Amino acid sequence: MARKRKVLAVDDNPVNLGILEEMLGDHYCVHTAQSGAEAIREATKLRPAFVLLDVMMPQMDGLEVSRQLRTMPGLRDCVIIMVSAKAMPSERIAGLDAGADDYVTKPFDEVELLETLRSFEDHRRTATAELVSDESDEEAIATQ
């Protein structure tokens, strides 16, 4: 049986965290945090494959959390998906500029969210396979 990938869901609303745990729990190992500071501590400890990050939180918002995660060794490459009720194009762009890989608006659809996560997993597998293939090609050329 394949190991479940880790997801860190971050939201100051426990109801939203419960919804995410329910939606994703069969497919991923879901951990939660209720503040920006807790998100950074948990991400450092867990090294999740995905961080689902609410934008609007007190003290440290999701944009700042994303910026900080992108500077941390071992977390630069985790997939950050902003999950927010803010849906204006300028708000989406702000999330992407802060380092998010994608932006999903609330209320979100379970199928859409799962497909978003799967597409990032597929992209990573393809990129890894291409990297291994490129390295093998370089080794073969070097030995000729």
DRENFI-339790 format. One record per residue (C-alpha): residue number from 1; residue in three letters; x, y, z. Coordinates in nm, 4 decimals. Layout:
num: NUM	residuo: ALA	u: X	v: Y	w: Z
...
This chain:
num: 1	residuo: MET	u: 0.0000	v: 0.0000	w: 0.0000
num: 2	residuo: ALA	u: 0.1382	v: 0.3389	w: -0.0980
num: 3	residuo: ARG	u: 0.2164	v: 0.5877	w: 0.1741
num: 4	residuo: LYS	u: -0.0179	v: 0.8841	w: 0.1889
num: 5	residuo: ARG	u: 0.1365	v: 1.2212	w: 0.1074
num: 6	residuo: LYS	u: 0.1247	v: 1.4819	w: 0.3845
num: 7	residuo: VAL	u: -0.1032	v: 1.7835	w: 0.3568
num: 8	residuo: LEU	u: -0.0894	v: 2.0724	w: 0.6017
num: 9	residuo: ALA	u: -0.4245	v: 2.2536	w: 0.6067
num: 10	residuo: VAL	u: -0.4078	v: 2.6005	w: 0.7611
num: 11	residuo: ASP	u: -0.7174	v: 2.7990	w: 0.8575
num: 12	residuo: ASP	u: -0.8166	v: 2.9976	w: 1.1654
num: 13	residuo: ASN	u: -1.1675	v: 2.8477	w: 1.1409
num: 14	residuo: PRO	u: -1.1849	v: 2.4940	w: 1.2890
num: 15	residuo: VAL	u: -1.4983	v: 2.4173	w: 1.0830
num: 16	residuo: ASN	u: -1.3052	v: 2.4759	w: 0.7597
num: 17	residuo: LEU	u: -1.0241	v: 2.2507	w: 0.8845
num: 18	residuo: GLY	u: -1.2788	v: 1.9785	w: 0.9607
num: 19	residuo: ILE	u: -1.4185	v: 2.0050	w: 0.6085
num: 20	residuo: LEU	u: -1.0705	v: 1.9735	w: 0.4576
num: 21	residuo: GLU	u: -0.9884	v: 1.6740	w: 0.6798
num: 22	residuo: GLU	u: -1.3126	v: 1.5062	w: 0.5735
num: 23	residuo: MET	u: -1.2543	v: 1.5758	w: 0.2028
num: 24	residuo: LEU	u: -0.8898	v: 1.4737	w: 0.1920
num: 25	residuo: GLY	u: -0.8485	v: 1.2188	w: 0.4706
num: 26	residuo: ASP	u: -0.9049	v: 0.9119	w: 0.2532
num: 27	residuo: HIS	u: -0.6325	v: 1.0201	w: 0.0110
num: 28	residuo: TYR	u: -0.3787	v: 1.2154	w: 0.2176
num: 29	residuo: CYS	u: -0.2354	v: 1.2303	w: 0.5677
num: 30	residuo: VAL	u: -0.3916	v: 1.5612	w: 0.6785
num: 31	residuo: HIS	u: -0.2365	v: 1.7765	w: 0.9512
num: 32	residuo: THR	u: -0.3816	v: 2.1098	w: 1.0607
num: 33	residuo: ALA	u: -0.2740	v: 2.4468	w: 1.1946
num: 34	residuo: GLN	u: -0.4925	v: 2.7383	w: 1.3052
num: 35	residuo: SER	u: -0.2498	v: 3.0290	w: 1.2704
num: 36	residuo: GLY	u: 0.0351	v: 3.1473	w: 1.0549
num: 37	residuo: ALA	u: 0.2953	v: 3.0916	w: 1.3262
num: 38	residuo: GLU	u: 0.1642	v: 2.7401	w: 1.3927
num: 39	residuo: ALA	u: 0.1689	v: 2.6711	w: 1.0169
num: 40	residuo: ILE	u: 0.5372	v: 2.7568	w: 0.9930
num: 41	residuo: ARG	u: 0.6232	v: 2.5409	w: 1.2986
num: 42	residuo: GLU	u: 0.4221	v: 2.2453	w: 1.1656
num: 43	residuo: ALA	u: 0.5552	v: 2.2774	w: 0.8107
num: 44	residuo: THR	u: 0.9126	v: 2.2822	w: 0.9401
num: 45	residuo: LYS	u: 0.8472	v: 1.9685	w: 1.1447
num: 46	residuo: LEU	u: 0.6316	v: 1.7762	w: 0.8921
num: 47	residuo: ARG	u: 0.7811	v: 1.8779	w: 0.5553
num: 48	residuo: PRO	u: 0.4429	v: 1.8316	w: 0.3826
num: 49	residuo: ALA	u: 0.4012	v: 1.7775	w: 0.0108
num: 50	residuo: PHE	u: 0.1138	v: 2.0285	w: 0.0116
num: 51	residuo: VAL	u: 0.0159	v: 2.3304	w: 0.2179
num: 52	residuo: LEU	u: -0.3462	v: 2.4450	w: 0.1851
num: 53	residuo: LEU	u: -0.3326	v: 2.7979	w: 0.3160
num: 54	residuo: ASP	u: -0.6137	v: 3.0344	w: 0.4093
num: 55	residuo: VAL	u: -0.5339	v: 3.3924	w: 0.3111
num: 56	residuo: MET	u: -0.7263	v: 3.5780	w: 0.5820
num: 57	residuo: MET	u: -0.5909	v: 3.4974	w: 0.9274
num: 58	residuo: PRO	u: -0.5152	v: 3.7225	w: 1.2258
num: 59	residuo: GLN	u: -0.1568	v: 3.8209	w: 1.3168
num: 60	residuo: MET	u: 0.0124	v: 3.6569	w: 1.0154
num: 61	residuo: ASP	u: -0.1924	v: 3.6145	w: 0.6987
num: 62	residuo: GLY	u: -0.1487	v: 3.3383	w: 0.4453
num: 63	residuo: LEU	u: 0.0463	v: 3.5610	w: 0.2086
num: 64	residuo: GLU	u: 0.3171	v: 3.6165	w: 0.4698
num: 65	residuo: VAL	u: 0.3215	v: 3.2467	w: 0.5602
num: 66	residuo: SER	u: 0.3724	v: 3.1604	w: 0.1927
num: 67	residuo: ARG	u: 0.6558	v: 3.4122	w: 0.1580
num: 68	residuo: GLN	u: 0.8305	v: 3.2679	w: 0.4635
num: 69	residuo: LEU	u: 0.7873	v: 2.9060	w: 0.3541
num: 70	residuo: ARG	u: 0.9456	v: 2.9876	w: 0.0185
num: 71	residuo: THR	u: 1.2653	v: 3.1021	w: 0.1930
num: 72	residuo: MET	u: 1.3046	v: 2.7912	w: 0.4108
num: 73	residuo: PRO	u: 1.5305	v: 2.5038	w: 0.3046
num: 74	residuo: GLY	u: 1.3305	v: 2.1859	w: 0.2601
num: 75	residuo: LEU	u: 1.0051	v: 2.3782	w: 0.2127
num: 76	residuo: ARG	u: 1.0811	v: 2.5818	w: -0.0972
num: 77	residuo: ASP	u: 0.9450	v: 2.3084	w: -0.3204
num: 78	residuo: CYS	u: 0.6300	v: 2.2130	w: -0.1301
num: 79	residuo: VAL	u: 0.3132	v: 2.2908	w: -0.3220
num: 80	residuo: ILE	u: 0.1301	v: 2.5860	w: -0.1687
num: 81	residuo: ILE	u: -0.2347	v: 2.6303	w: -0.2593
num: 82	residuo: MET	u: -0.4145	v: 2.9350	w: -0.1295
num: 83	residuo: VAL	u: -0.7680	v: 2.8526	w: -0.0166
num: 84	residuo: SER	u: -0.9696	v: 3.1700	w: 0.0268
num: 85	residuo: ALA	u: -1.3078	v: 3.3364	w: -0.0041
num: 86	residuo: LYS	u: -1.1267	v: 3.6261	w: -0.1727
num: 87	residuo: ALA	u: -1.1822	v: 3.5746	w: -0.5431
num: 88	residuo: MET	u: -1.0910	v: 3.8993	w: -0.7200
num: 89	residuo: PRO	u: -0.8191	v: 3.8643	w: -0.9856
num: 90	residuo: SER	u: -0.5949	v: 4.1065	w: -0.7930
num: 91	residuo: GLU	u: -0.6293	v: 3.8889	w: -0.4801
num: 92	residuo: ARG	u: -0.5431	v: 3.5748	w: -0.6745
num: 93	residuo: ILE	u: -0.2400	v: 3.7484	w: -0.8246
num: 94	residuo: ALA	u: -0.1283	v: 3.8602	w: -0.4776
num: 95	residuo: GLY	u: -0.1389	v: 3.4962	w: -0.3657
num: 96	residuo: LEU	u: 0.0641	v: 3.3801	w: -0.6627
num: 97	residuo: ASP	u: 0.3110	v: 3.6660	w: -0.6153
num: 98	residuo: ALA	u: 0.3548	v: 3.5556	w: -0.2525
num: 99	residuo: GLY	u: 0.4727	v: 3.2154	w: -0.3752
num: 100	residuo: ALA	u: 0.1545	v: 3.0108	w: -0.4040
num: 101	residuo: ASP	u: 0.1402	v: 2.7523	w: -0.6801
num: 102	residuo: ASP	u: -0.2366	v: 2.7771	w: -0.7156
num: 103	residuo: TYR	u: -0.5399	v: 2.9531	w: -0.5700
num: 104	residuo: VAL	u: -0.8734	v: 2.7843	w: -0.4957
num: 105	residuo: THR	u: -1.1749	v: 2.9843	w: -0.3835
num: 106	residuo: LYS	u: -1.4148	v: 2.8912	w: -0.1035
num: 107	residuo: PRO	u: -1.6519	v: 2.7294	w: -0.0953
num: 108	residuo: PHE	u: -1.4542	v: 2.4737	w: -0.2896
num: 109	residuo: ASP	u: -1.5651	v: 2.1615	w: -0.4626
num: 110	residuo: GLU	u: -1.4184	v: 1.8358	w: -0.3285
num: 111	residuo: VAL	u: -1.3602	v: 1.6912	w: -0.6755
num: 112	residuo: GLU	u: -1.1899	v: 2.0104	w: -0.7955
num: 113	residuo: LEU	u: -0.9632	v: 2.0243	w: -0.4911
num: 114	residuo: LEU	u: -0.8639	v: 1.6579	w: -0.5218
num: 115	residuo: GLU	u: -0.7946	v: 1.7004	w: -0.8929
num: 116	residuo: THR	u: -0.5829	v: 2.0079	w: -0.8230
num: 117	residuo: LEU	u: -0.3696	v: 1.8095	w: -0.5774
num: 118	residuo: ARG	u: -0.3468	v: 1.5131	w: -0.8148
num: 119	residuo: SER	u: -0.2384	v: 1.7342	w: -1.1033
num: 120	residuo: PHE	u: 0.0526	v: 1.8648	w: -0.8962
num: 121	residuo: GLU	u: 0.1464	v: 1.5076	w: -0.8018
num: 122	residuo: ASP	u: 0.1347	v: 1.4030	w: -1.1692
num: 123	residuo: HIS	u: 0.3442	v: 1.7033	w: -1.2679
num: 124	residuo: ARG	u: 0.6050	v: 1.6180	w: -1.0038
num: 125	residuo: ARG	u: 0.6222	v: 1.2530	w: -1.1162
num: 126	residuo: THR	u: 0.6699	v: 1.3617	w: -1.4766
num: 127	residuo: ALA	u: 0.9380	v: 1.6159	w: -1.3831
num: 128	residuo: THR	u: 1.1210	v: 1.3569	w: -1.1701
num: 129	residuo: ALA	u: 1.1067	v: 1.0991	w: -1.4490
num: 130	residuo: GLU	u: 1.2413	v: 1.3523	w: -1.6982
num: 131	residuo: LEU	u: 1.5223	v: 1.4482	w: -1.4605
num: 132	residuo: VAL	u: 1.6233	v: 1.0846	w: -1.4137
num: 133	residuo: SER	u: 1.6027	v: 1.0304	w: -1.7887
num: 134	residuo: ASP	u: 1.8188	v: 1.3384	w: -1.8567
num: 135	residuo: GLU	u: 2.0785	v: 1.2217	w: -1.6030
num: 136	residuo: SER	u: 2.0864	v: 0.8748	w: -1.7618
num: 137	residuo: ASP	u: 2.1344	v: 1.0294	w: -2.1062
num: 138	residuo: GLU	u: 2.4221	v: 1.2440	w: -1.9771
num: 139	residuo: GLU	u: 2.5888	v: 0.9397	w: -1.8168
num: 140	residuo: ALA	u: 2.5560	v: 0.7421	w: -2.1395
num: 141	residuo: ILE	u: 2.7108	v: 1.0244	w: -2.3414
num: 142	residuo: ALA	u: 2.9948	v: 1.0648	w: -2.0901
num: 143	residuo: THR	u: 3.0863	v: 0.6938	w: -2.1114
num: 144	residuo: GLN	u: 3.0995	v: 0.6900	w: -2.4910
